[in-house]
Amino acid sequence: MQQGGGSETEVTWEDQQNINKFGRLNNRLHELDDEIKIAKESNDNLEDASNELILTDEEVVRFQIGEVFAHVPKDDVETRIEEMKEVTSRNIEKLEEEKKSILAQMAELKKILYGKFGESINLEDD
């Protein structure tokens, strides 16, 4: 590898392992972003369903279970939606914590790799 001054910097086995780890973390970060986006959309949809349920006057409503719709009492549906929102919220929190951990690991690896290779390496997303 060429560094800014023209001198070569040897890439050790440990350096390669750090680069590989950074790449894996970066891939997982992008996967997490997608998972978080989907989970937030799901949570928004559940919130919309909950609001629509409040507006209805019916005591029995259609509720999708798997691939079929069943007639379920409104109170049971409200309870199920609240439980689903709680599960989704916990999932979002877990994903956000994992993302925070990955960002911290990536920052540490950037510090190490940029410290050794300087401008010879690019670890930024474009």
Backbone as CSV, one residue per row, in Angstrom:
resi,resn,N_x,N_y,N_z,CA_x,CA_y,CA_z,C_x,C_y,C_z
1,MET,0.837,-1.199,0.000,0.000,0.000,0.000,0.868,1.243,0.000
2,GLN,0.459,2.224,-0.722,1.185,3.482,-0.771,0.563,4.475,0.196
3,GLN,1.409,5.117,0.980,0.931,6.179,1.848,1.239,7.505,1.176
4,GLY,0.729,8.585,1.736,0.860,9.886,1.109,2.270,10.244,0.674
5,GLY,3.309,9.898,1.478,4.682,10.262,1.158,5.355,9.310,0.197
6,GLY,4.670,8.277,-0.244,5.252,7.345,-1.182,5.851,6.131,-0.503
7,SER,5.954,6.121,0.817,6.493,4.954,1.509,5.411,3.881,1.618
8,GLU,5.846,2.629,1.611,4.891,1.534,1.681,4.638,1.156,3.129
9,THR,3.381,0.858,3.434,3.007,0.403,4.753,2.613,-1.054,4.629
10,GLU,3.263,-1.886,5.408,2.989,-3.318,5.345,1.658,-3.612,6.041
11,VAL,0.850,-4.422,5.382,-0.430,-4.837,5.954,-0.196,-6.163,6.659
12,THR,-0.274,-6.127,7.980,-0.055,-7.342,8.755,-1.340,-8.166,8.815
13,TRP,-1.197,-9.378,9.319,-2.346,-10.269,9.474,-3.380,-9.604,10.394
14,GLU,-2.908,-8.978,11.451,-3.808,-8.295,12.390,-4.532,-7.123,11.714
15,ASP,-3.824,-6.387,10.884,-4.457,-5.298,10.136,-5.560,-5.838,9.238
16,GLN,-5.271,-6.935,8.553,-6.271,-7.525,7.665,-7.483,-7.999,8.458
17,GLN,-7.245,-8.551,9.634,-8.355,-8.995,10.486,-9.210,-7.795,10.917
18,ASN,-8.568,-6.682,11.234,-9.306,-5.464,11.608,-10.117,-4.923,10.431
19,ILE,-9.520,-4.971,9.236,-10.236,-4.501,8.038,-11.443,-5.393,7.775
20,ASN,-11.237,-6.700,7.874,-12.336,-7.644,7.666,-13.444,-7.446,8.703
21,LYS,-13.040,-7.251,9.956,-14.028,-7.038,11.018,-14.821,-5.760,10.750
22,PHE,-14.124,-4.721,10.320,-14.803,-3.472,10.001,-15.830,-3.692,8.895
23,GLY,-15.451,-4.447,7.878,-16.369,-4.736,6.773,-17.605,-5.493,7.249
24,ARG,-17.405,-6.494,8.097,-18.549,-7.253,8.633,-19.454,-6.360,9.471
25,LEU,-18.843,-5.520,10.300,-19.631,-4.595,11.127,-20.406,-3.618,10.255
26,ASN,-19.778,-3.147,9.195,-20.435,-2.212,8.288,-21.639,-2.870,7.608
27,ASN,-21.469,-4.121,7.172,-22.592,-4.851,6.574,-23.726,-5.026,7.578
28,ARG,-23.380,-5.390,8.809,-24.409,-5.581,9.841,-25.105,-4.254,10.143
29,LEU,-24.354,-3.162,10.113,-24.940,-1.844,10.359,-26.010,-1.534,9.320
30,HIS,-25.735,-1.834,8.058,-26.711,-1.585,6.995,-27.937,-2.494,7.161
31,GLU,-27.706,-3.749,7.562,-28.823,-4.655,7.823,-29.678,-4.126,8.975
32,LEU,-29.018,-3.645,10.018,-29.740,-3.095,11.173,-30.576,-1.890,10.783
33,ASP,-30.014,-1.024,9.951,-30.773,0.145,9.504,-32.064,-0.286,8.811
34,ASP,-31.951,-1.319,7.964,-33.144,-1.830,7.280,-34.133,-2.444,8.271
35,GLU,-33.621,-3.231,9.217,-34.492,-3.867,10.209,-35.197,-2.819,11.072
36,ILE,-34.467,-1.781,11.453,-35.057,-0.716,12.274,-36.145,0.003,11.489
37,LYS,-35.876,0.275,10.227,-36.869,0.946,9.386,-38.145,0.111,9.293
38,ILE,-38.002,-1.191,9.051,-39.161,-2.082,8.945,-39.913,-2.146,10.270
39,ALA,-39.180,-2.243,11.376,-39.820,-2.323,12.692,-40.576,-1.034,13.014
40,LYS,-40.003,0.101,12.646,-40.694,1.376,12.894,-41.950,1.497,12.038
41,GLU,-41.867,1.036,10.789,-43.060,1.053,9.932,-44.137,0.148,10.516
42,SER,-43.737,-1.001,11.017,-44.675,-1.941,11.629,-45.323,-1.304,12.856
43,ASN,-44.514,-0.624,13.656,-45.040,0.040,14.853,-46.024,1.147,14.464
44,ASP,-45.708,1.885,13.418,-46.619,2.930,12.933,-47.930,2.327,12.448
45,ASN,-47.836,1.194,11.735,-49.045,0.527,11.260,-49.909,0.041,12.419
46,LEU,-49.261,-0.480,13.460,-50.015,-0.919,14.638,-50.685,0.261,15.335
47,GLU,-49.981,1.381,15.367,-50.557,2.587,15.966,-51.764,3.054,15.162
48,ASP,-51.655,3.020,13.836,-52.779,3.391,12.971,-53.960,2.449,13.190
49,ALA,-53.670,1.160,13.301,-54.739,0.178,13.527,-55.414,0.430,14.870
50,SER,-54.628,0.754,15.849,-55.179,1.044,17.178,-56.087,2.267,17.122
51,ASN,-55.658,3.291,16.401,-56.475,4.503,16.272,-57.771,4.222,15.509
52,GLU,-57.693,3.425,14.461,-58.892,3.063,13.702,-59.855,2.252,14.561
53,LEU,-59.297,1.417,15.405,-60.123,0.585,16.282,-60.889,1.444,17.281
54,ILE,-60.277,2.498,17.722,-60.940,3.416,18.663,-62.150,4.068,17.999
55,LEU,-62.023,4.352,16.713,-63.090,5.056,15.998,-64.278,4.164,15.631
56,THR,-64.083,2.852,15.640,-65.163,1.973,15.211,-66.204,1.782,16.318
57,ASP,-67.451,1.593,15.888,-68.546,1.382,16.829,-68.867,-0.096,16.996
58,GLU,-68.240,-0.936,16.212,-68.568,-2.356,16.215,-67.951,-3.045,17.423
59,GLU,-68.665,-4.070,17.926,-68.164,-4.845,19.063,-67.304,-6.016,18.605
60,VAL,-67.510,-6.477,17.373,-66.728,-7.563,16.796,-66.102,-7.035,15.504
61,VAL,-64.778,-7.184,15.396,-64.072,-6.672,14.228,-63.280,-7.802,13.580
62,ARG,-62.925,-7.585,12.324,-62.098,-8.569,11.623,-60.642,-8.347,12.007
63,PHE,-59.981,-9.443,12.351,-58.580,-9.385,12.769,-57.814,-10.456,12.012
64,GLN,-56.700,-10.076,11.410,-55.928,-11.024,10.621,-55.062,-11.880,11.534
65,ILE,-55.260,-13.191,11.401,-54.450,-14.159,12.134,-53.804,-15.050,11.078
66,GLY,-52.521,-14.886,10.904,-51.847,-15.610,9.831,-52.296,-15.069,8.490
67,GLU,-52.912,-15.935,7.692,-53.375,-15.516,6.370,-54.885,-15.362,6.288
68,VAL,-55.578,-15.544,7.397,-57.037,-15.451,7.382,-57.502,-14.344,8.321
69,PHE,-58.706,-13.871,8.053,-59.329,-12.894,8.931,-60.361,-13.613,9.789
70,ALA,-60.381,-13.281,11.057,-61.352,-13.879,11.973,-62.118,-12.753,12.645
71,HIS,-63.347,-13.033,13.013,-64.142,-12.060,13.773,-63.785,-12.223,15.247
72,VAL,-63.258,-11.147,15.806,-62.757,-11.170,17.176,-63.368,-9.990,17.912
73,PRO,-63.716,-10.175,19.201,-64.234,-9.053,19.977,-63.250,-7.882,20.002
74,LYS,-63.796,-6.690,19.935,-62.994,-5.463,19.858,-62.000,-5.370,21.012
75,ASP,-62.421,-5.712,22.217,-61.536,-5.623,23.383,-60.320,-6.553,23.240
76,ASP,-60.560,-7.754,22.698,-59.453,-8.692,22.491,-58.476,-8.156,21.455
77,VAL,-58.998,-7.541,20.415,-58.142,-6.986,19.377,-57.308,-5.833,19.941
78,GLU,-57.936,-4.989,20.759,-57.188,-3.883,21.375,-56.034,-4.423,22.212
79,THR,-56.307,-5.468,22.979,-55.273,-6.071,23.819,-54.154,-6.652,22.961
80,ARG,-54.511,-7.373,21.908,-53.501,-7.965,21.024,-52.657,-6.904,20.352
81,ILE,-53.274,-5.838,19.901,-52.521,-4.763,19.240,-51.551,-4.120,20.222
82,GLU,-51.983,-3.879,21.444,-51.093,-3.292,22.456,-49.909,-4.216,22.729
83,GLU,-50.172,-5.516,22.829,-49.084,-6.472,23.051,-48.118,-6.461,21.873
84,MET,-48.651,-6.412,20.670,-47.809,-6.384,19.470,-46.969,-5.111,19.429
85,LYS,-47.541,-3.981,19.839,-46.794,-2.720,19.866,-45.662,-2.790,20.887
86,GLU,-45.923,-3.415,22.040,-44.885,-3.546,23.066,-43.726,-4.405,22.556
87,VAL,-44.065,-5.521,21.909,-43.029,-6.399,21.367,-42.213,-5.660,20.317
88,THR,-42.886,-4.941,19.443,-42.193,-4.200,18.393,-41.312,-3.103,18.986
89,SER,-41.796,-2.413,20.000,-41.004,-1.358,20.645,-39.758,-1.933,21.305
90,ARG,-39.909,-3.073,21.977,-38.743,-3.716,22.596,-37.743,-4.144,21.529
91,ASN,-38.247,-4.642,20.411,-37.376,-5.049,19.311,-36.606,-3.849,18.753
92,ILE,-37.294,-2.721,18.605,-36.632,-1.504,18.112,-35.533,-1.080,19.082
93,GLU,-35.829,-1.115,20.392,-34.825,-0.738,21.386,-33.601,-1.648,21.310
94,LYS,-33.855,-2.963,21.156,-32.762,-3.928,21.065,-31.915,-3.655,19.829
95,LEU,-32.568,-3.394,18.702,-31.839,-3.102,17.464,-31.040,-1.813,17.586
96,GLU,-31.618,-0.792,18.223,-30.909,0.488,18.413,-29.676,0.298,19.298
97,GLU,-29.806,-0.547,20.339,-28.654,-0.809,21.211,-27.549,-1.521,20.443
98,GLU,-27.933,-2.501,19.620,-26.938,-3.211,18.811,-26.258,-2.247,17.841
99,LYS,-27.035,-1.343,17.245,-26.476,-0.360,16.318,-25.470,0.539,17.040
100,LYS,-25.819,0.968,18.244,-24.928,1.825,19.018,-23.614,1.099,19.321
101,SER,-23.708,-0.170,19.680,-22.525,-0.974,19.964,-21.654,-1.125,18.720
102,ILE,-22.276,-1.388,17.582,-21.529,-1.553,16.331,-20.840,-0.251,15.944
103,LEU,-21.534,0.874,16.108,-20.921,2.166,15.774,-19.706,2.431,16.654
104,ALA,-19.780,2.049,17.927,-18.644,2.242,18.827,-17.463,1.365,18.398
105,GLN,-17.737,0.116,18.037,-16.676,-0.780,17.575,-16.048,-0.261,16.284
106,MET,-16.886,0.227,15.385,-16.381,0.757,14.116,-15.521,1.992,14.341
107,ALA,-15.922,2.842,15.273,-15.137,4.042,15.568,-13.758,3.658,16.096
108,GLU,-13.708,2.639,16.941,-12.429,2.181,17.479,-11.544,1.614,16.365
109,LEU,-12.147,0.818,15.478,-11.378,0.263,14.363,-10.908,1.358,13.410
110,LYS,-11.745,2.362,13.176,-11.335,3.482,12.316,-10.111,4.172,12.895
111,LYS,-10.132,4.379,14.212,-9.021,5.042,14.872,-7.724,4.250,14.652
112,ILE,-7.827,2.935,14.830,-6.638,2.080,14.668,-6.169,2.085,13.214
113,LEU,-7.092,1.865,12.293,-6.716,1.726,10.882,-6.274,3.045,10.260
114,TYR,-6.991,4.136,10.563,-6.555,5.430,10.033,-5.226,5.837,10.664
115,GLY,-5.002,5.444,11.926,-3.737,5.747,12.592,-2.560,5.100,11.880
116,LYS,-2.768,3.894,11.372,-1.676,3.199,10.696,-1.585,3.551,9.216
117,PHE,-2.728,3.601,8.536,-2.713,3.754,7.078,-3.009,5.166,6.588
118,GLY,-3.482,6.029,7.442,-3.760,7.409,7.050,-4.743,7.489,5.902
119,GLU,-4.374,8.234,4.885,-5.258,8.431,3.730,-5.196,7.266,2.737
120,SER,-4.388,6.264,3.015,-4.265,5.120,2.111,-5.492,4.203,2.186
121,ILE,-6.291,4.396,3.194,-7.471,3.546,3.383,-8.716,4.424,3.501
122,ASN,-9.805,3.949,2.941,-11.059,4.697,3.018,-12.101,3.819,3.700
123,LEU,-12.550,4.237,4.859,-13.523,3.466,5.632,-14.880,4.178,5.719
124,GLU,-15.040,5.197,4.924,-16.277,5.983,4.957,-17.263,5.492,3.911
125,ASP,-18.557,5.524,4.265,-19.605,5.223,3.292,-19.781,6.425,2.395
126,ASP,-19.904,6.170,1.123,-20.100,7.278,0.181,-21.542,7.335,-0.255
